[in-house]
């Protein structure tokens, strides 16, 4: 069974997002082993300088990198990444599983993005769209897309 881990900066504060995440996590239990890990976001001054922002990205990146093992296939959610359709994501996950890559880690950075070290560790950079989303909301959207991909790969009617 495919093991998927989502590691993210920040805690989910909104109840509606926690409920949605809980629901998709439950649904995914039939298809994958899912783990979600959070790291604390770094405090950011209102008018942080570019150097301060880089330091924050670096600290958050170090926390995230500690949760990634050498054998993990890392998919970084990144505005500059490649866009995928839902069927393309399903195909990617299927190909990874068939090639023996059973541990996939999705990384959601903080509100300032991710640092260079984390970006360099990524095997694939994925952009949901050119739109900017709150990183808390994107966790639920990511779970929904993983669920959709699982349904597509099983030939089950969800993605229509």
PyMOL commands that place a pseudoatom at each C-alpha (Angstrom):
pseudoatom trace, name=CA, resn=UNK, resi=1, chain=A, elem=C, hetatm=0, pos=[0.000, 0.000, 0.000]
pseudoatom trace, name=CA, resn=UNK, resi=2, chain=A, elem=C, hetatm=0, pos=[1.259, 3.437, -0.932]
pseudoatom trace, name=CA, resn=UNK, resi=3, chain=A, elem=C, hetatm=0, pos=[2.392, 5.536, 2.004]
pseudoatom trace, name=CA, resn=UNK, resi=4, chain=A, elem=C, hetatm=0, pos=[1.794, 9.263, 1.670]
pseudoatom trace, name=CA, resn=UNK, resi=5, chain=A, elem=C, hetatm=0, pos=[2.979, 11.806, 4.161]
pseudoatom trace, name=CA, resn=UNK, resi=6, chain=A, elem=C, hetatm=0, pos=[2.004, 15.455, 4.100]
pseudoatom trace, name=CA, resn=UNK, resi=7, chain=A, elem=C, hetatm=0, pos=[4.308, 17.760, 5.973]
pseudoatom trace, name=CA, resn=UNK, resi=8, chain=A, elem=C, hetatm=0, pos=[3.262, 21.345, 6.382]
pseudoatom trace, name=CA, resn=UNK, resi=9, chain=A, elem=C, hetatm=0, pos=[4.193, 24.572, 8.098]
pseudoatom trace, name=CA, resn=UNK, resi=10, chain=A, elem=C, hetatm=0, pos=[1.587, 25.820, 10.546]
pseudoatom trace, name=CA, resn=UNK, resi=11, chain=A, elem=C, hetatm=0, pos=[-1.386, 24.454, 12.391]
pseudoatom trace, name=CA, resn=UNK, resi=12, chain=A, elem=C, hetatm=0, pos=[-4.905, 24.396, 10.996]
pseudoatom trace, name=CA, resn=UNK, resi=13, chain=A, elem=C, hetatm=0, pos=[-6.861, 26.974, 12.964]
pseudoatom trace, name=CA, resn=UNK, resi=14, chain=A, elem=C, hetatm=0, pos=[-10.231, 27.037, 11.197]
pseudoatom trace, name=CA, resn=UNK, resi=15, chain=A, elem=C, hetatm=0, pos=[-12.722, 24.387, 12.266]
pseudoatom trace, name=CA, resn=UNK, resi=16, chain=A, elem=C, hetatm=0, pos=[-14.210, 23.956, 8.780]
pseudoatom trace, name=CA, resn=UNK, resi=17, chain=A, elem=C, hetatm=0, pos=[-10.745, 23.118, 7.409]
pseudoatom trace, name=CA, resn=UNK, resi=18, chain=A, elem=C, hetatm=0, pos=[-10.034, 20.662, 10.236]
pseudoatom trace, name=CA, resn=UNK, resi=19, chain=A, elem=C, hetatm=0, pos=[-13.363, 18.938, 9.489]
pseudoatom trace, name=CA, resn=UNK, resi=20, chain=A, elem=C, hetatm=0, pos=[-12.626, 18.747, 5.748]
pseudoatom trace, name=CA, resn=UNK, resi=21, chain=A, elem=C, hetatm=0, pos=[-9.137, 17.395, 6.385]
pseudoatom trace, name=CA, resn=UNK, resi=22, chain=A, elem=C, hetatm=0, pos=[-10.556, 14.822, 8.787]
pseudoatom trace, name=CA, resn=UNK, resi=23, chain=A, elem=C, hetatm=0, pos=[-13.147, 13.711, 6.225]
pseudoatom trace, name=CA, resn=UNK, resi=24, chain=A, elem=C, hetatm=0, pos=[-10.661, 13.270, 3.351]
pseudoatom trace, name=CA, resn=UNK, resi=25, chain=A, elem=C, hetatm=0, pos=[-8.152, 11.574, 5.657]
pseudoatom trace, name=CA, resn=UNK, resi=26, chain=A, elem=C, hetatm=0, pos=[-10.860, 9.065, 6.614]
pseudoatom trace, name=CA, resn=UNK, resi=27, chain=A, elem=C, hetatm=0, pos=[-11.805, 8.446, 2.975]
pseudoatom trace, name=CA, resn=UNK, resi=28, chain=A, elem=C, hetatm=0, pos=[-8.170, 7.936, 2.001]
pseudoatom trace, name=CA, resn=UNK, resi=29, chain=A, elem=C, hetatm=0, pos=[-7.762, 5.167, 4.573]
pseudoatom trace, name=CA, resn=UNK, resi=30, chain=A, elem=C, hetatm=0, pos=[-9.192, 2.672, 2.068]
pseudoatom trace, name=CA, resn=UNK, resi=31, chain=A, elem=C, hetatm=0, pos=[-6.467, 3.476, -0.488]
pseudoatom trace, name=CA, resn=UNK, resi=32, chain=A, elem=C, hetatm=0, pos=[-3.254, 4.608, 1.189]
pseudoatom trace, name=CA, resn=UNK, resi=33, chain=A, elem=C, hetatm=0, pos=[-1.480, 4.921, 4.511]
pseudoatom trace, name=CA, resn=UNK, resi=34, chain=A, elem=C, hetatm=0, pos=[-1.632, 8.618, 5.317]
pseudoatom trace, name=CA, resn=UNK, resi=35, chain=A, elem=C, hetatm=0, pos=[0.368, 10.634, 7.794]
pseudoatom trace, name=CA, resn=UNK, resi=36, chain=A, elem=C, hetatm=0, pos=[0.147, 14.381, 8.330]
pseudoatom trace, name=CA, resn=UNK, resi=37, chain=A, elem=C, hetatm=0, pos=[2.860, 16.206, 10.233]
pseudoatom trace, name=CA, resn=UNK, resi=38, chain=A, elem=C, hetatm=0, pos=[2.980, 19.886, 11.097]
pseudoatom trace, name=CA, resn=UNK, resi=39, chain=A, elem=C, hetatm=0, pos=[5.881, 22.103, 12.061]
pseudoatom trace, name=CA, resn=UNK, resi=40, chain=A, elem=C, hetatm=0, pos=[5.439, 25.434, 13.782]
pseudoatom trace, name=CA, resn=UNK, resi=41, chain=A, elem=C, hetatm=0, pos=[5.620, 28.479, 11.591]
pseudoatom trace, name=CA, resn=UNK, resi=42, chain=A, elem=C, hetatm=0, pos=[8.219, 31.075, 12.489]
pseudoatom trace, name=CA, resn=UNK, resi=43, chain=A, elem=C, hetatm=0, pos=[7.033, 34.456, 13.727]
pseudoatom trace, name=CA, resn=UNK, resi=44, chain=A, elem=C, hetatm=0, pos=[7.234, 37.069, 10.980]
pseudoatom trace, name=CA, resn=UNK, resi=45, chain=A, elem=C, hetatm=0, pos=[7.348, 40.802, 11.657]
pseudoatom trace, name=CA, resn=UNK, resi=46, chain=A, elem=C, hetatm=0, pos=[4.740, 42.899, 9.827]
pseudoatom trace, name=CA, resn=UNK, resi=47, chain=A, elem=C, hetatm=0, pos=[7.393, 44.654, 7.736]
pseudoatom trace, name=CA, resn=UNK, resi=48, chain=A, elem=C, hetatm=0, pos=[10.078, 41.986, 7.514]
pseudoatom trace, name=CA, resn=UNK, resi=49, chain=A, elem=C, hetatm=0, pos=[13.110, 42.749, 5.384]
pseudoatom trace, name=CA, resn=UNK, resi=50, chain=A, elem=C, hetatm=0, pos=[14.031, 40.354, 2.558]
pseudoatom trace, name=CA, resn=UNK, resi=51, chain=A, elem=C, hetatm=0, pos=[16.876, 39.060, 4.761]
pseudoatom trace, name=CA, resn=UNK, resi=52, chain=A, elem=C, hetatm=0, pos=[14.466, 38.403, 7.649]
pseudoatom trace, name=CA, resn=UNK, resi=53, chain=A, elem=C, hetatm=0, pos=[12.056, 36.623, 5.308]
pseudoatom trace, name=CA, resn=UNK, resi=54, chain=A, elem=C, hetatm=0, pos=[14.880, 34.437, 3.990]
pseudoatom trace, name=CA, resn=UNK, resi=55, chain=A, elem=C, hetatm=0, pos=[15.896, 33.542, 7.556]
pseudoatom trace, name=CA, resn=UNK, resi=56, chain=A, elem=C, hetatm=0, pos=[12.293, 32.543, 8.315]
pseudoatom trace, name=CA, resn=UNK, resi=57, chain=A, elem=C, hetatm=0, pos=[12.103, 30.374, 5.168]
pseudoatom trace, name=CA, resn=UNK, resi=58, chain=A, elem=C, hetatm=0, pos=[15.416, 28.766, 6.121]
pseudoatom trace, name=CA, resn=UNK, resi=59, chain=A, elem=C, hetatm=0, pos=[14.288, 27.939, 9.682]
pseudoatom trace, name=CA, resn=UNK, resi=60, chain=A, elem=C, hetatm=0, pos=[10.985, 26.480, 8.459]
pseudoatom trace, name=CA, resn=UNK, resi=61, chain=A, elem=C, hetatm=0, pos=[12.822, 24.558, 5.735]
pseudoatom trace, name=CA, resn=UNK, resi=62, chain=A, elem=C, hetatm=0, pos=[15.194, 23.006, 8.265]
pseudoatom trace, name=CA, resn=UNK, resi=63, chain=A, elem=C, hetatm=0, pos=[12.227, 21.789, 10.333]
pseudoatom trace, name=CA, resn=UNK, resi=64, chain=A, elem=C, hetatm=0, pos=[10.577, 20.273, 7.248]
pseudoatom trace, name=CA, resn=UNK, resi=65, chain=A, elem=C, hetatm=0, pos=[13.773, 18.617, 6.000]
pseudoatom trace, name=CA, resn=UNK, resi=66, chain=A, elem=C, hetatm=0, pos=[14.147, 16.793, 9.331]
pseudoatom trace, name=CA, resn=UNK, resi=67, chain=A, elem=C, hetatm=0, pos=[10.880, 14.976, 8.543]
pseudoatom trace, name=CA, resn=UNK, resi=68, chain=A, elem=C, hetatm=0, pos=[12.045, 13.716, 5.136]
pseudoatom trace, name=CA, resn=UNK, resi=69, chain=A, elem=C, hetatm=0, pos=[14.090, 10.540, 4.754]
pseudoatom trace, name=CA, resn=UNK, resi=70, chain=A, elem=C, hetatm=0, pos=[16.550, 9.746, 1.979]
pseudoatom trace, name=CA, resn=UNK, resi=71, chain=A, elem=C, hetatm=0, pos=[14.211, 7.217, 0.349]
pseudoatom trace, name=CA, resn=UNK, resi=72, chain=A, elem=C, hetatm=0, pos=[11.187, 9.547, 0.248]
pseudoatom trace, name=CA, resn=UNK, resi=73, chain=A, elem=C, hetatm=0, pos=[9.984, 10.880, -3.086]
pseudoatom trace, name=CA, resn=UNK, resi=74, chain=A, elem=C, hetatm=0, pos=[9.357, 14.554, -2.354]
pseudoatom trace, name=CA, resn=UNK, resi=75, chain=A, elem=C, hetatm=0, pos=[6.679, 16.593, -4.111]
pseudoatom trace, name=CA, resn=UNK, resi=76, chain=A, elem=C, hetatm=0, pos=[6.982, 20.252, -3.160]
pseudoatom trace, name=CA, resn=UNK, resi=77, chain=A, elem=C, hetatm=0, pos=[3.959, 22.475, -3.631]
pseudoatom trace, name=CA, resn=UNK, resi=78, chain=A, elem=C, hetatm=0, pos=[5.475, 25.499, -5.334]
pseudoatom trace, name=CA, resn=UNK, resi=79, chain=A, elem=C, hetatm=0, pos=[4.015, 28.405, -7.291]
pseudoatom trace, name=CA, resn=UNK, resi=80, chain=A, elem=C, hetatm=0, pos=[6.831, 27.950, -9.833]
pseudoatom trace, name=CA, resn=UNK, resi=81, chain=A, elem=C, hetatm=0, pos=[6.209, 24.235, -10.199]
pseudoatom trace, name=CA, resn=UNK, resi=82, chain=A, elem=C, hetatm=0, pos=[4.537, 22.322, -12.998]
pseudoatom trace, name=CA, resn=UNK, resi=83, chain=A, elem=C, hetatm=0, pos=[0.750, 22.272, -13.171]
pseudoatom trace, name=CA, resn=UNK, resi=84, chain=A, elem=C, hetatm=0, pos=[-0.918, 18.847, -13.326]
pseudoatom trace, name=CA, resn=UNK, resi=85, chain=A, elem=C, hetatm=0, pos=[-4.431, 17.751, -14.139]
pseudoatom trace, name=CA, resn=UNK, resi=86, chain=A, elem=C, hetatm=0, pos=[-6.129, 15.327, -11.766]
pseudoatom trace, name=CA, resn=UNK, resi=87, chain=A, elem=C, hetatm=0, pos=[-5.613, 12.407, -14.198]
pseudoatom trace, name=CA, resn=UNK, resi=88, chain=A, elem=C, hetatm=0, pos=[-1.937, 13.375, -14.546]
pseudoatom trace, name=CA, resn=UNK, resi=89, chain=A, elem=C, hetatm=0, pos=[-1.520, 13.319, -10.765]
pseudoatom trace, name=CA, resn=UNK, resi=90, chain=A, elem=C, hetatm=0, pos=[-3.201, 9.912, -10.661]
pseudoatom trace, name=CA, resn=UNK, resi=91, chain=A, elem=C, hetatm=0, pos=[-0.834, 8.664, -13.352]
pseudoatom trace, name=CA, resn=UNK, resi=92, chain=A, elem=C, hetatm=0, pos=[2.201, 10.032, -11.486]
pseudoatom trace, name=CA, resn=UNK, resi=93, chain=A, elem=C, hetatm=0, pos=[1.195, 8.311, -8.247]
pseudoatom trace, name=CA, resn=UNK, resi=94, chain=A, elem=C, hetatm=0, pos=[0.501, 5.061, -10.091]
pseudoatom trace, name=CA, resn=UNK, resi=95, chain=A, elem=C, hetatm=0, pos=[3.883, 5.186, -11.861]
pseudoatom trace, name=CA, resn=UNK, resi=96, chain=A, elem=C, hetatm=0, pos=[5.699, 5.890, -8.602]
pseudoatom trace, name=CA, resn=UNK, resi=97, chain=A, elem=C, hetatm=0, pos=[3.967, 2.937, -6.935]
pseudoatom trace, name=CA, resn=UNK, resi=98, chain=A, elem=C, hetatm=0, pos=[4.700, 0.616, -9.862]
pseudoatom trace, name=CA, resn=UNK, resi=99, chain=A, elem=C, hetatm=0, pos=[8.364, 1.644, -9.864]
pseudoatom trace, name=CA, resn=UNK, resi=100, chain=A, elem=C, hetatm=0, pos=[8.657, 0.594, -6.221]
pseudoatom trace, name=CA, resn=UNK, resi=101, chain=A, elem=C, hetatm=0, pos=[8.526, 4.095, -4.753]
pseudoatom trace, name=CA, resn=UNK, resi=102, chain=A, elem=C, hetatm=0, pos=[6.150, 3.462, -1.885]
pseudoatom trace, name=CA, resn=UNK, resi=103, chain=A, elem=C, hetatm=0, pos=[6.874, 6.520, 0.254]
pseudoatom trace, name=CA, resn=UNK, resi=104, chain=A, elem=C, hetatm=0, pos=[5.764, 9.886, -1.104]
pseudoatom trace, name=CA, resn=UNK, resi=105, chain=A, elem=C, hetatm=0, pos=[6.018, 13.124, 0.823]
pseudoatom trace, name=CA, resn=UNK, resi=106, chain=A, elem=C, hetatm=0, pos=[4.046, 16.227, -0.131]
pseudoatom trace, name=CA, resn=UNK, resi=107, chain=A, elem=C, hetatm=0, pos=[5.497, 19.427, 1.331]
pseudoatom trace, name=CA, resn=UNK, resi=108, chain=A, elem=C, hetatm=0, pos=[3.481, 22.586, 1.998]
pseudoatom trace, name=CA, resn=UNK, resi=109, chain=A, elem=C, hetatm=0, pos=[5.686, 25.511, 2.978]
pseudoatom trace, name=CA, resn=UNK, resi=110, chain=A, elem=C, hetatm=0, pos=[4.772, 28.527, 5.027]
pseudoatom trace, name=CA, resn=UNK, resi=111, chain=A, elem=C, hetatm=0, pos=[3.221, 31.794, 3.927]
pseudoatom trace, name=CA, resn=UNK, resi=112, chain=A, elem=C, hetatm=0, pos=[6.606, 33.102, 2.709]
pseudoatom trace, name=CA, resn=UNK, resi=113, chain=A, elem=C, hetatm=0, pos=[7.327, 30.027, 0.588]
pseudoatom trace, name=CA, resn=UNK, resi=114, chain=A, elem=C, hetatm=0, pos=[10.225, 27.602, 0.964]
pseudoatom trace, name=CA, resn=UNK, resi=115, chain=A, elem=C, hetatm=0, pos=[13.975, 27.948, 1.096]
pseudoatom trace, name=CA, resn=UNK, resi=116, chain=A, elem=C, hetatm=0, pos=[16.535, 26.819, -1.466]
pseudoatom trace, name=CA, resn=UNK, resi=117, chain=A, elem=C, hetatm=0, pos=[17.635, 23.700, 0.443]
pseudoatom trace, name=CA, resn=UNK, resi=118, chain=A, elem=C, hetatm=0, pos=[14.102, 22.341, 0.544]
pseudoatom trace, name=CA, resn=UNK, resi=119, chain=A, elem=C, hetatm=0, pos=[13.541, 23.237, -3.092]
pseudoatom trace, name=CA, resn=UNK, resi=120, chain=A, elem=C, hetatm=0, pos=[16.759, 21.411, -4.026]
pseudoatom trace, name=CA, resn=UNK, resi=121, chain=A, elem=C, hetatm=0, pos=[15.607, 18.270, -2.144]
pseudoatom trace, name=CA, resn=UNK, resi=122, chain=A, elem=C, hetatm=0, pos=[12.320, 18.085, -4.057]
pseudoatom trace, name=CA, resn=UNK, resi=123, chain=A, elem=C, hetatm=0, pos=[12.003, 15.393, -6.711]
pseudoatom trace, name=CA, resn=UNK, resi=124, chain=A, elem=C, hetatm=0, pos=[9.072, 17.232, -8.270]
pseudoatom trace, name=CA, resn=UNK, resi=125, chain=A, elem=C, hetatm=0, pos=[7.666, 20.739, -7.875]
pseudoatom trace, name=CA, resn=UNK, resi=126, chain=A, elem=C, hetatm=0, pos=[3.912, 20.998, -8.305]
pseudoatom trace, name=CA, resn=UNK, resi=127, chain=A, elem=C, hetatm=0, pos=[1.833, 24.134, -8.714]
pseudoatom trace, name=CA, resn=UNK, resi=128, chain=A, elem=C, hetatm=0, pos=[-1.917, 23.898, -8.194]
pseudoatom trace, name=CA, resn=UNK, resi=129, chain=A, elem=C, hetatm=0, pos=[-2.367, 26.992, -10.332]
pseudoatom trace, name=CA, resn=UNK, resi=130, chain=A, elem=C, hetatm=0, pos=[-1.035, 30.483, -10.839]
pseudoatom trace, name=CA, resn=UNK, resi=131, chain=A, elem=C, hetatm=0, pos=[-3.414, 31.615, -8.107]
pseudoatom trace, name=CA, resn=UNK, resi=132, chain=A, elem=C, hetatm=0, pos=[-2.127, 32.036, -4.568]
pseudoatom trace, name=CA, resn=UNK, resi=133, chain=A, elem=C, hetatm=0, pos=[-3.899, 29.993, -1.884]
pseudoatom trace, name=CA, resn=UNK, resi=134, chain=A, elem=C, hetatm=0, pos=[-3.624, 30.156, 1.894]
pseudoatom trace, name=CA, resn=UNK, resi=135, chain=A, elem=C, hetatm=0, pos=[-1.309, 27.323, 2.922]
pseudoatom trace, name=CA, resn=UNK, resi=136, chain=A, elem=C, hetatm=0, pos=[-3.899, 26.064, 5.415]
pseudoatom trace, name=CA, resn=UNK, resi=137, chain=A, elem=C, hetatm=0, pos=[-6.588, 25.755, 2.736]
pseudoatom trace, name=CA, resn=UNK, resi=138, chain=A, elem=C, hetatm=0, pos=[-4.226, 24.043, 0.334]
pseudoatom trace, name=CA, resn=UNK, resi=139, chain=A, elem=C, hetatm=0, pos=[-3.826, 21.116, 2.754]
pseudoatom trace, name=CA, resn=UNK, resi=140, chain=A, elem=C, hetatm=0, pos=[-7.486, 20.204, 2.353]
pseudoatom trace, name=CA, resn=UNK, resi=141, chain=A, elem=C, hetatm=0, pos=[-7.353, 20.740, -1.420]
pseudoatom trace, name=CA, resn=UNK, resi=142, chain=A, elem=C, hetatm=0, pos=[-4.269, 18.506, -1.598]
pseudoatom trace, name=CA, resn=UNK, resi=143, chain=A, elem=C, hetatm=0, pos=[-6.039, 15.728, 0.298]
pseudoatom trace, name=CA, resn=UNK, resi=144, chain=A, elem=C, hetatm=0, pos=[-9.032, 16.006, -2.018]
pseudoatom trace, name=CA, resn=UNK, resi=145, chain=A, elem=C, hetatm=0, pos=[-6.763, 15.734, -5.067]
pseudoatom trace, name=CA, resn=UNK, resi=146, chain=A, elem=C, hetatm=0, pos=[-4.958, 12.701, -3.650]
pseudoatom trace, name=CA, resn=UNK, resi=147, chain=A, elem=C, hetatm=0, pos=[-8.355, 11.119, -2.954]
pseudoatom trace, name=CA, resn=UNK, resi=148, chain=A, elem=C, hetatm=0, pos=[-9.493, 11.946, -6.482]
pseudoatom trace, name=CA, resn=UNK, resi=149, chain=A, elem=C, hetatm=0, pos=[-6.284, 10.381, -7.882]
pseudoatom trace, name=CA, resn=UNK, resi=150, chain=A, elem=C, hetatm=0, pos=[-6.880, 7.204, -5.873]
pseudoatom trace, name=CA, resn=UNK, resi=151, chain=A, elem=C, hetatm=0, pos=[-10.442, 6.960, -7.195]
pseudoatom trace, name=CA, resn=UNK, resi=152, chain=A, elem=C, hetatm=0, pos=[-9.222, 7.509, -10.771]
pseudoatom trace, name=CA, resn=UNK, resi=153, chain=A, elem=C, hetatm=0, pos=[-6.570, 4.792, -10.385]
pseudoatom trace, name=CA, resn=UNK, resi=154, chain=A, elem=C, hetatm=0, pos=[-9.161, 2.331, -9.060]
pseudoatom trace, name=CA, resn=UNK, resi=155, chain=A, elem=C, hetatm=0, pos=[-11.569, 3.160, -11.900]
pseudoatom trace, name=CA, resn=UNK, resi=156, chain=A, elem=C, hetatm=0, pos=[-14.156, 4.372, -9.412]
pseudoatom trace, name=CA, resn=UNK, resi=157, chain=A, elem=C, hetatm=0, pos=[-16.665, 7.100, -10.340]
pseudoatom trace, name=CA, resn=UNK, resi=158, chain=A, elem=C, hetatm=0, pos=[-15.660, 10.221, -8.421]
pseudoatom trace, name=CA, resn=UNK, resi=159, chain=A, elem=C, hetatm=0, pos=[-13.656, 12.371, -10.794]
pseudoatom trace, name=CA, resn=UNK, resi=160, chain=A, elem=C, hetatm=0, pos=[-16.380, 13.065, -13.348]
for i in range(1, 160): cmd.bond("trace and resi %d" % i, "trace and resi %d" % (i + 1))
show_as sticks, trace
zoom trace
